[in-house]
Amino acid sequence: MYNRKLIFASACAGLFLFGVGAITLGSIAPDLKTKFALDELGIGGLFSLFPVGILVGSLSFGLITDRFGYKLLLAVCSLLLALGFAGIGLATVIWVIQVCILLIGVGGGAINGATSALVADISEKNKAASLALFGVFFGLGALAMPFILGLLRDVATFEDIVLAIAALTFLLALVYFTLQFPVAKHAEGISLPQLGKMLKDPALLLIGFFLFWQSACEALINNWTTSYLIEQKIDVRWTLYALTSYVAGLSLFRLLTGSLFRNIASSRMLGIGMGLLIVGSLILGWLPGLAWAFTGLILVGFGLALGFPVMFGLSSSLYSKTSGTAIGIILAISLIGNLLANFLMGYMAQAWGIGVFSVALLSAALVQAVFCFLVFRKA
């Protein structure tokens, strides 16, 4: 029999390190540009590799966990994360960075989806609130990376910091190998007709396309904010702290939803979040200066906080017996948005300058708000 509290803690640790991985590339982008002499198109190409890896991990984890359980997948994918972090810390040629970004994407994508499905499975009541509280650890991981890079900028290289993260991730893999997890729900596997029915479900597809635009917004914020603020003549260290404020806002809103606002309907909280996202995007894009950047990013963090927890909870309720596969499907759709946002932003920045970031972010936020309305109208 598994220990629910211990399993929840281990899932939180996995999500924390995925949060570190998700924000790492954007945080070290200026250093990578300098070290490997990359232009905006080159760094955009690197950013696009990460969601490709996550897409692979997200497409595979659900079928694996529903049939074989969680232990082996979480342990192996933690090792992939460790290898990816170590490779970035040791790389001297750009192709090694490319391979390592893919490894972090594959391992992190599978861990993100599997731990989310795991928490949904062990949560007996109010799955959305439990997933929001669990999601705080993604924010803490993402918060830690730019903060530590900014704090230690004068005493340690980014390579040293990434190597330390690799060691922590390796230790987590060992922990996963020792734990007992819930048994697999479908030892016989999921049939193709079952999978086809899920892929045609309008409710599940609407959820997926809501998360498509959520991921587009997250890609823009995580990977392009530092470059956008540097263009405004803001010091690199303060751009990292500003990015940290976004993650702090995201984490705080998830913490409040999972505790103080636990009994408020998730649809209402998500609707409030959409409004804050649009206001934050307007402030970040059209009010220059460091103070406004912090304000806008905190509000954007509030706005993006609940997208994944609420939709994961809704999907796992719709498909309680195949929650891993359902979450894998919506994650796969969402990551196409992440990939396209990075790819297109790289081209737009190259053609028109990094200032186009403000228009791209506001546009994605507005479309996401429309899909939020459609999801709850259908559900």
SULWOSUL-V623952 format. One record per residue. N is the residue number from 1. D_CENTER is the distance of its C-alpha to the mean C-alpha in whole Angstrom. Layout:
n->[N:N]
d_center->[D_CENTER:D_CENTER]
This chain:
n->[1:2:3:4:5:6:7:8:9:10:11:12:13:14:15:16:17:18:19:20:21:22:23:24:25:26:27:28:29:30:31:32:33:34:35:36:37:38:39:40:41:42:43:44:45:46:47:48:49:50:51:52:53:54:55:56:57:58:59:60:61:62:63:64:65:66:67:68:69:70:71:72:73:74:75:76:77:78:79:80:81:82:83:84:85:86:87:88:89:90:91:92:93:94:95:96:97:98:99:100:101:102:103:104:105:106:107:108:109:110:111:112:113:114:115:116:117:118:119:120:121:122:123:124:125:126:127:128:129:130:131:132:133:134:135:136:137:138:139:140:141:142:143:144:145:146:147:148:149:150:151:152:153:154:155:156:157:158:159:160:161:162:163:164:165:166:167:168:169:170:171:172:173:174:175:176:177:178:179:180:181:182:183:184:185:186:187:188:189:190:191:192:193:194:195:196:197:198:199:200:201:202:203:204:205:206:207:208:209:210:211:212:213:214:215:216:217:218:219:220:221:222:223:224:225:226:227:228:229:230:231:232:233:234:235:236:237:238:239:240:241:242:243:244:245:246:247:248:249:250:251:252:253:254:255:256:257:258:259:260:261:262:263:264:265:266:267:268:269:270:271:272:273:274:275:276:277:278:279:280:281:282:283:284:285:286:287:288:289:290:291:292:293:294:295:296:297:298:299:300:301:302:303:304:305:306:307:308:309:310:311:312:313:314:315:316:317:318:319:320:321:322:323:324:325:326:327:328:329:330:331:332:333:334:335:336:337:338:339:340:341:342:343:344:345:346:347:348:349:350:351:352:353:354:355:356:357:358:359:360:361:362:363:364:365:366:367:368:369:370:371:372:373:374:375:376:377:378:379]
d_center->[31:27:27:24:23:23:21:19:19:18:15:14:14:12:9:10:11:7:6:9:9:6:8:11:12:12:14:17:17:21:22:21:23:26:26:26:27:24:25:22:22:22:19:17:18:16:13:14:14:11:10:13:13:9:12:14:13:12:15:17:16:17:20:21:20:22:25:25:23:20:22:22:19:17:19:20:16:16:19:17:14:18:19:17:17:20:21:19:21:25:24:27:27:24:24:23:20:19:19:17:14:15:15:12:10:13:13:9:8:12:11:8:10:13:13:12:15:17:16:17:20:21:21:25:24:22:19:17:18:17:14:13:15:13:10:12:11:7:9:12:10:9:12:14:14:15:17:19:19:21:23:24:25:28:29:26:25:21:22:23:20:18:21:21:17:18:21:19:17:20:22:19:20:23:23:21:24:26:25:26:24:24:26:25:26:27:29:31:28:27:29:29:30:28:25:27:27:23:23:25:24:24:22:19:19:19:16:15:16:15:11:12:13:10:8:11:11:7:9:12:11:9:12:15:15:17:19:20:21:23:25:26:28:26:26:23:23:22:20:18:19:18:14:14:16:13:11:14:15:11:12:16:16:14:17:19:18:18:22:24:23:22:25:24:23:20:21:22:20:17:20:21:17:18:21:19:16:19:22:19:19:22:23:21:22:26:27:27:27:25:25:24:21:20:21:19:16:17:17:14:12:15:14:10:10:12:11:9:11:14:14:13:16:18:17:18:21:22:22:23:25:22:19:17:18:17:14:14:15:13:10:12:13:10:9:13:12:10:12:15:14:14:17:19:18:19:23:23:23:25:28:27:26:23:24:23:19:21:22:19:16:19:20:16:16:20:19:16:19:21:19:18:22:23:21:23:26:25:24]
